[in-house]
Amino acid sequence: MSQAILQVEDLSKSFGGVKAVSGVSFELMENQVLGVIGPNGAGKTTLINLLTGFVRPDRGKVLFRGQNIAGMKPYKVANLGVARTFQMVKPFYQLPAFKNLVLPLKSPRAKQLTGGRYGDRDAVAKDLLEEVGFERDSWVIFKQASVLPHGYLKRLELARCIAMAADLVVLDELFSGLSLAEVASLVPVIDKLRVQGKTIIMVEHRLRELFRIADRVMVMNFGQKIAEGKPREVMEMPAVRGAYLGSEEEGA
Amino acid sequence: MLEGVLIYGFINSVLLVLVAMGFNLTFGISGVANFAYGALYIMAGFLCWGLLNSLGLPYWLAVAVSVAAIALLAGLLFRFVLLRVRGLVISEVIATFGVGLAILELFRYWGFIGFEYTLPVWLDASFDIGETVVDGQRLIMVAVGAGLTLFLWFFTRHSRIGRAFRGIAQDERTALTLGINADLTAAFAVAFGAGYAAMAALVILPLGTIAVNEGYNVLVNALAVCIVGGLGSTMGVIVAGFLIGYAQIFTATYGETHWMMIVSLAALLVILLVKPSGLFGKQKELEERI
């Protein structure tokens, strides 16, 4: 029987007069994949920032394995086992691709999990890069991140989360800016994470691919949760159609 | 004469690298431009002077205590002043500049002016290098400069805090997602940089007197070297230190001594016109890419 790994209660955050996230509550079971969708400016990224400690909530709780992590510093959240990616990629630009993973492989969390016996981290880093779709025996893994194409940097973001050995992985628009083929090659990687027992939150605009992966989908608009359920069912809901298409029911 | 110019150019270059390294280290890691740098430098001198002349501590102990105290003070400056304005670049500059100004002018107000404020040389001897006579203190300064540069290189590559330094230097938000405590690391970086300033002061000041105005000169020299080299780049500091260091000595030898300070400022102006990110600066390249 799986249990809730994350319980969010009445989470709220305003910037000036704008309610970026307002009274959002939801639960996430262990090993589930939750998709978060909504129009631009719906508060999806703020929600992620609230979950991972980058923004302090005005009110509400975020219980990760029963512990309230709302307002906790980002590095402490990371050490508890919550990893995230950034929509605008943020690699260590001056390090080679594989060295970007050596840092998380030597992180305080990794030390805690391995007892300081890390093994050959360079080799592990290269394995990880291969797993997310870098060609192994090629020059790509040795290139500085600053010269890598966007597609590789997105993969690097994902690999960093895997390297952190997180239990909850939060992906902020991982698929944005990627070609159809690139997205198609990443879908199995995420499936594999689920098989390994990870719990995943995905903020996405690429609905077709998201619906293939997600168990549940939560829809946000103007900072509020307007719907939650199975992917296809959610898209049939009038409120969701209204938010996305601006349907005539809205005015009725 | 050329031999002398080459040797003294080398010594002057190491002096500039030594003076700029702490400022560069702090900026490169935490993004804080510590404008109290010159004041901390001078304060280390006066503190050591006080420990020697009032408390009568042994010289080596006075040096160690001064360096530790200045580093601690800078760490506290970060914790209680800079942390509140973190990320607001202008506020950081104003805050550190204000603190530096206050420290230096307080020394002036309290009457710390005069030729009696000197530190003894570490080694009272002179050596012949070819036909040029060089005093022991300058040789020690070269050794300390080389030692501190090497230490920095090893430290940032082979220690846990050093790797954390490099992590937050490249992207603070990403470092946070890896469980690195960025605020604490930045506090260390500020303290570490100030410790380097104090170390530089205590090995350089025995060559002259401890003067309040030197605090401003040190800041200008450190800024010039860091900006010409490219803020945050250790290699940049070394190359720029040698460029400006030799240029100053050539100017003093074949031109006029009082033009020495002009050289750093001229180098600063030229680099800002030609390549604003500095010789080894990476800031701009990355901004263009994003």
Interface residues (C-beta under 8 A of the other chain):
Chain A: T52 G53 F54 K73 P74 Y75 K76 A78 N79 A83 R84 F86 M88 K90 P91 F92 Y93 Q94 L95 L103 P104 K106 S107 P108 R109 S146 R160 M164
Chain B: R160 R163 R166 G167 Q170 D171 R173 T174 A175 L176 T177 L178 G179 I180 N181 A182 K282 E285 L286 R289 I290
